Amino acid sequence: MKKLIFPFVLFLTFFKLHAQVVLHDSLWPEPGTFIYMRIVDDPASMHFTHSGENVNWDFTSLVSSDQDTIAYLDPSTTPYFGSFPQSNLALGMSPTEMAYLQNDEFDSQLIGINGDPGTGTPLTVPLHPSLHLFHFPYTYGDSIFSTARAIIRGTGAMFGQPALDSMKLVSTIITHRKVMAWGLLLLPCSGFPETLLEKGIITRIDSAWTKVPFFGWIPVPGFPMITVDTMYNWFTANSIHPYAQLVVDQSGTPYSASYYSGNLEAIDEYSHSQNFPFVVSPNPVESEVSLFSTQTGWSGKLFDYTGRLLKDDIKVRLGTTRVDVSGLKTGAYLLVLKNNRGEVKTIKIQKR
């Protein structure tokens, strides 16, 4: 359930390299949006700079053999909405694994989950108090401290204690998160010039109790159990969903990592779908790029892979727009395009 407990969202002001981050409740994905995340085969392969400004995170060589799908849903359409009627957004990993959020213009909270919280049995678990995901606004250098608690009741067998008739598990989740860095994120799908790195320390304290006649609830031997994880989340200006994530256990060993590989329409720049309105040729290029567009209302900026702005205010015409790159050194560059509806497309250009 860890993937569901920490859904985070950030929004960076477009085309500004000083990490201006603005959070707004309306920036969560619309219900019906699907996010695809590739699962990294070897999380320990993610070596990166943990803090600073104008950092370059190059994860283009990450290897993945599996994929997760995260669905953003209208809570009222889910089977467990009756337990969380105040929720206005749900996230689903499977038909029985869901997280329920309550968002407003000042705050974003995780109010409950449905799934297996570690007992081996899917349960609907409210959080009292709820887990605060964001206090608006939230920017580079800011931090959030939050404590949430869940109480789960069931048989002893559910908690691995078959000798006990009934048990109560009190799980306390303490999070301390801070935005540590900003810079350029490079993934196998594309590059993202405006990215924030957030570090979170997540402490979970599980206390167990069993009910004894005449004595009531008494502590179960072997508890409390305490686990501490460190989570790193990368957020880009292109999305309100983390584009990369790494989790490290209390011994310092990375055990889970993933990165963005597309939404419902996949990565347009790499799928060359009919919905993608641009064709770049030649690519690789020597002196001049021809950008053919089937739409109006787009403008662009050209960045190098350190996030440095090279060309500003490229006007994209209907038909062919030519971009002079003759003065650039050999290497990879990013052409970031935005239209008047706020849509963003990123194209990788290779200069010979």
C-alpha positions as CSV (number, residue, x, y, z in Angstrom):
1,M,0.0,0.0,0.0
2,K,3.0,2.3,0.1
3,K,2.4,3.4,-3.5
4,L,-1.0,4.5,-2.5
5,I,-0.2,6.2,0.8
6,F,2.0,8.9,-0.8
7,P,0.4,10.3,-3.9
8,F,1.9,13.7,-4.3
9,V,1.3,16.6,-6.8
10,L,3.4,19.7,-7.7
11,F,3.0,22.3,-10.4
12,L,6.0,24.4,-11.7
13,T,5.4,27.7,-13.5
14,F,6.2,27.0,-17.2
15,F,9.4,28.2,-18.8
16,K,11.1,29.5,-15.6
17,L,14.3,28.0,-14.6
18,H,14.2,29.3,-11.0
19,A,12.1,26.7,-9.4
20,Q,8.8,28.6,-8.8
21,V,6.4,25.9,-7.5
22,V,2.7,26.6,-7.2
23,L,0.3,24.1,-5.8
24,H,-3.4,24.3,-6.5
25,D,-6.2,21.7,-5.8
26,S,-7.4,21.9,-9.4
27,L,-4.1,20.6,-10.7
28,W,-4.7,17.0,-9.8
29,P,-5.4,14.8,-12.8
30,E,-9.0,14.8,-14.0
31,P,-11.0,11.6,-13.2
32,G,-10.4,9.2,-16.0
33,T,-6.7,9.9,-16.3
34,F,-4.3,6.9,-16.4
35,I,-0.6,7.3,-15.5
36,Y,1.9,4.6,-16.6
37,M,5.0,4.1,-14.4
38,R,7.9,1.8,-15.3
39,I,9.3,-0.3,-12.4
40,V,13.0,-0.1,-12.2
41,D,14.7,-3.5,-12.1
42,D,17.6,-2.4,-9.9
43,P,16.6,0.6,-7.7
44,A,20.3,0.8,-6.5
45,S,21.2,1.9,-10.0
46,M,19.6,5.3,-9.3
47,H,22.6,7.5,-8.4
48,F,21.8,11.2,-8.1
49,T,22.5,14.5,-6.5
50,H,20.3,14.9,-3.4
51,S,20.2,18.7,-3.0
52,G,21.0,22.0,-4.7
53,E,20.0,24.2,-7.6
54,N,20.2,23.6,-11.3
55,V,20.9,19.9,-10.8
56,N,21.0,17.4,-13.6
57,W,19.4,14.0,-12.9
58,D,20.2,11.6,-15.8
59,F,18.1,8.4,-15.5
60,T,18.1,7.6,-19.2
61,S,19.9,4.3,-18.7
62,L,17.4,2.9,-16.2
63,V,16.3,-0.6,-17.0
64,S,12.6,-1.7,-16.5
65,S,10.8,-4.9,-17.2
66,D,7.5,-4.2,-15.7
67,Q,4.9,-1.4,-15.5
68,D,2.3,-0.1,-13.1
69,T,-0.9,1.7,-14.0
70,I,-2.4,4.4,-11.7
71,A,-5.9,5.5,-12.4
72,Y,-7.4,8.8,-11.2
73,L,-11.1,8.3,-10.5
74,D,-14.3,10.0,-9.5
75,P,-14.7,8.6,-6.0
76,S,-18.5,8.2,-6.4
77,T,-17.9,5.6,-9.1
78,T,-15.8,3.4,-6.9
79,P,-17.1,0.5,-4.7
80,Y,-15.8,2.0,-1.4
81,F,-17.0,5.6,-1.7
82,G,-19.6,5.0,1.0
83,S,-16.7,4.8,3.5
84,F,-15.3,8.1,2.3
85,P,-18.2,10.3,1.2
86,Q,-16.1,13.5,1.7
87,S,-13.5,12.4,-0.9
88,N,-13.3,14.4,-4.1
89,L,-10.6,12.3,-5.9
90,A,-9.6,8.6,-5.8
91,L,-6.4,6.9,-7.0
92,G,-6.5,3.2,-8.0
93,M,-3.8,0.6,-8.4
94,S,-6.3,-2.2,-8.9
95,P,-10.0,-2.8,-8.4
96,T,-9.5,-3.4,-4.7
97,E,-6.5,-1.0,-4.0
98,M,-7.5,2.6,-3.8
99,A,-6.6,5.8,-2.0
100,Y,-9.1,8.5,-1.2
101,L,-8.2,12.2,-1.2
102,Q,-9.9,15.4,0.0
103,N,-8.6,18.5,-1.7
104,D,-9.5,22.2,-1.4
105,E,-7.7,25.4,-2.2
106,F,-5.7,25.4,1.0
107,D,-5.0,21.8,1.7
108,S,-4.7,18.3,0.3
109,Q,-5.2,15.2,2.5
110,L,-5.2,11.5,2.3
111,I,-8.3,10.5,4.2
112,G,-8.3,6.7,3.8
113,I,-7.3,3.6,1.8
114,N,-8.8,0.4,0.7
115,G,-6.4,-2.5,0.2
116,D,-4.1,-4.7,2.2
117,P,-2.4,-2.6,4.9
118,G,-0.1,-5.5,5.8
119,T,-2.5,-8.0,7.3
120,G,-3.0,-10.1,4.2
121,T,-6.7,-9.2,4.0
122,P,-8.0,-6.3,2.0
123,L,-9.7,-3.8,4.3
124,T,-11.2,-0.3,4.2
125,V,-9.1,1.9,6.5
126,P,-10.0,5.5,7.4
127,L,-7.2,7.7,8.7
128,H,-7.9,9.7,11.8
129,P,-6.3,12.2,11.7
130,S,-5.8,12.2,7.9
131,L,-2.4,12.5,6.3
132,H,-1.7,16.1,5.0
133,L,-0.1,15.8,1.6
134,F,0.2,19.6,0.9
135,H,-0.4,23.0,2.5
136,F,-0.7,25.5,-0.3
137,P,1.5,27.2,-1.4
138,Y,4.5,24.8,-1.4
139,T,7.9,25.6,-3.0
140,Y,11.6,24.9,-3.2
141,G,13.0,24.9,0.4
142,D,9.6,24.4,2.0
143,S,8.7,21.4,4.2
144,I,5.7,19.6,5.6
145,F,5.3,17.6,8.8
146,S,2.2,15.4,9.2
147,T,1.0,12.6,11.4
148,A,-1.9,10.2,10.6
149,R,-3.3,7.2,12.4
150,A,-5.3,4.1,11.3
151,I,-7.0,1.6,13.6
152,I,-7.6,-1.8,12.2
153,R,-9.6,-4.5,14.0
154,G,-9.8,-8.2,13.1
155,T,-9.0,-11.7,14.0
156,G,-5.5,-12.6,15.3
157,A,-5.0,-14.7,12.2
158,M,-5.3,-11.6,10.0
159,F,-2.2,-10.2,11.8
160,G,-0.2,-13.4,11.9
161,Q,-1.2,-14.2,15.4
162,P,-3.5,-17.2,15.1
163,A,-3.5,-17.9,18.8
164,L,-5.4,-14.7,19.5
165,D,-9.1,-14.4,18.9
166,S,-9.2,-10.7,18.2
167,M,-6.7,-8.0,17.7
168,K,-6.5,-4.3,17.1
169,L,-3.6,-2.7,15.1
170,V,-2.9,0.9,15.7
171,S,-0.7,2.2,12.8
172,T,0.8,5.7,13.2
173,I,2.3,7.3,10.1
174,I,4.7,10.2,10.5
175,T,6.0,12.0,7.5
176,H,8.6,14.8,7.2
177,R,9.1,16.1,3.7
178,K,11.1,18.9,2.2
179,V,11.9,20.1,-1.3
180,M,15.6,19.7,-1.5
181,A,16.6,20.5,-5.1
182,W,15.5,21.7,-8.6
183,G,16.9,21.1,-12.0
184,L,16.7,19.0,-15.1
185,L,15.2,15.4,-15.1
186,L,16.2,13.1,-17.9
187,L,14.1,9.9,-18.4
188,P,14.1,7.3,-21.1
189,C,11.0,8.9,-22.6
190,S,12.2,12.5,-22.6
191,G,13.7,15.3,-20.6
192,F,12.0,17.8,-18.3
193,P,13.8,21.1,-17.7
194,E,11.8,22.2,-14.7
195,T,11.8,19.5,-12.0
196,L,11.8,19.5,-8.2
197,L,13.2,16.8,-5.9
198,E,11.4,16.2,-2.6
199,K,12.9,14.0,0.2
200,G,10.5,12.5,2.7
201,I,11.2,10.5,5.9
202,I,8.3,8.2,6.5
203,T,8.1,6.5,10.0
204,R,5.4,3.9,10.6
205,I,4.8,2.7,14.2
206,D,2.6,-0.3,14.6
207,S,1.2,-1.1,18.0
208,A,-1.0,-4.3,18.5
209,W,-3.6,-5.0,21.2
210,T,-5.6,-8.1,22.0
211,K,-8.9,-8.3,23.9
212,V,-8.9,-10.3,27.1
213,P,-12.0,-11.0,29.2
214,F,-12.2,-8.9,32.3
215,F,-9.0,-6.9,31.3
216,G,-10.1,-5.4,28.0
217,W,-7.4,-4.5,25.4
218,I,-3.8,-5.3,26.4
219,P,-0.6,-4.9,24.4
220,V,0.6,-7.9,22.2
221,P,4.2,-9.0,22.9
222,G,6.6,-8.1,20.2
223,F,5.0,-4.7,19.5
224,P,5.4,-1.8,18.8
225,M,7.1,-2.4,15.4
226,I,8.8,0.6,13.9
227,T,9.9,1.0,10.2
228,V,11.5,4.0,8.7
229,D,11.7,4.6,4.9
230,T,13.2,7.5,2.9
231,M,11.3,8.5,-0.2
232,Y,12.5,10.7,-3.1
233,N,9.9,12.2,-5.5
234,W,10.7,14.1,-8.6
235,F,8.0,16.5,-9.8
236,T,8.0,18.2,-13.2
237,A,6.3,21.2,-14.8
238,N,4.7,18.9,-17.3
239,S,2.5,17.0,-14.9
240,I,1.0,16.9,-11.5
241,H,2.1,13.3,-10.9
242,P,5.6,12.3,-9.7
243,Y,7.7,11.5,-12.7
244,A,10.3,9.5,-10.7
245,Q,10.3,7.9,-7.3
246,L,12.8,6.0,-5.2
247,V,12.2,4.4,-1.7
248,V,15.1,3.5,0.6
249,D,14.7,1.3,3.7
250,Q,16.0,2.1,7.2
251,S,19.2,0.2,6.4
252,G,19.9,2.5,3.5
253,T,19.1,0.0,0.8
254,P,16.9,1.1,-2.1
255,Y,14.1,-1.3,-2.6
256,S,11.5,0.3,-4.9
257,A,11.8,2.7,-7.8
258,S,9.7,3.8,-10.7
259,Y,9.6,6.5,-13.4
260,Y,6.9,8.0,-15.7
261,S,6.4,6.3,-19.1
262,G,3.3,8.0,-20.3
263,N,-0.4,8.7,-19.8
264,L,-3.4,7.2,-21.5
265,E,-2.2,8.4,-24.9
266,A,1.4,7.3,-24.2
267,I,4.4,9.5,-24.9
268,D,3.5,11.4,-28.1
269,E,7.1,12.2,-28.8
270,Y,8.1,8.5,-29.0
271,S,4.9,6.8,-30.1
272,H,4.4,9.2,-33.1
273,S,0.7,8.8,-32.7
274,Q,-1.8,10.6,-34.9
275,N,-2.6,12.9,-32.0
276,F,1.0,14.4,-32.0
277,P,0.9,17.6,-34.0
278,F,4.6,17.9,-34.8
279,V,7.2,16.3,-37.1
280,V,10.9,17.2,-36.7
281,S,13.4,16.7,-39.5
282,P,16.2,16.0,-39.9
283,N,16.9,14.5,-36.5
284,P,19.9,14.2,-35.9
285,V,20.5,17.7,-37.3
286,E,23.6,19.6,-38.5
287,S,22.5,23.2,-38.9
288,E,18.7,23.7,-39.2
289,V,15.7,21.9,-37.8
290,S,12.4,21.9,-39.8
291,L,9.4,21.7,-37.4
292,F,6.2,20.8,-39.2
293,S,3.0,21.6,-37.3
294,T,-0.6,20.7,-38.0
295,Q,-1.9,23.1,-35.4
296,T,-1.7,26.8,-34.6
297,G,-1.2,28.5,-31.3
298,W,2.1,26.9,-30.3
299,S,5.3,28.6,-29.2
300,G,8.6,27.0,-28.1
301,K,11.8,27.3,-26.2
302,L,15.1,25.5,-26.7
303,F,17.1,24.1,-23.7
304,D,20.3,22.2,-23.4
305,Y,20.5,19.2,-21.1
306,T,21.7,21.3,-18.2
307,G,18.4,23.2,-18.3
308,R,20.0,26.4,-19.8
309,L,17.7,28.4,-22.0
310,L,19.2,28.8,-25.5
311,K,16.4,30.1,-27.7
312,D,13.4,32.0,-26.4
313,D,9.9,32.6,-27.9
314,I,10.1,30.4,-31.0
315,K,6.9,31.1,-33.0
316,V,5.5,28.0,-34.5
317,R,3.6,28.4,-37.7
318,L,1.0,26.2,-39.3
319,G,3.2,24.2,-41.7
320,T,7.0,24.5,-41.4
321,T,9.0,26.5,-38.9
322,R,12.7,26.5,-39.2
323,V,15.0,26.7,-36.2
324,D,18.7,27.5,-36.6
325,V,20.9,25.3,-34.5
326,S,24.2,25.8,-36.4
327,G,25.8,27.5,-33.5
328,L,25.2,24.7,-31.0
329,K,27.7,22.1,-30.0
330,T,27.3,18.4,-30.7
331,G,24.9,16.9,-28.2
332,A,21.2,16.5,-27.1
333,Y,18.8,19.4,-26.7
334,L,15.2,19.8,-25.7
335,L,12.6,21.7,-27.7
336,V,9.7,22.5,-25.3
337,L,6.5,23.6,-26.9
338,K,3.4,25.1,-25.3
339,N,0.1,26.2,-26.8
340,N,-2.5,28.8,-25.7
341,R,-4.5,26.1,-23.9
342,G,-1.6,25.2,-21.6
343,E,-0.7,21.9,-23.3
344,V,3.0,21.0,-23.2
345,K,5.0,18.8,-25.6
346,T,8.7,18.0,-25.4
347,I,10.9,16.9,-28.3
348,K,14.5,15.7,-28.1
349,I,16.8,17.0,-30.8
350,Q,20.2,15.5,-31.4
351,K,22.8,17.9,-32.8
352,R,25.7,16.4,-34.9
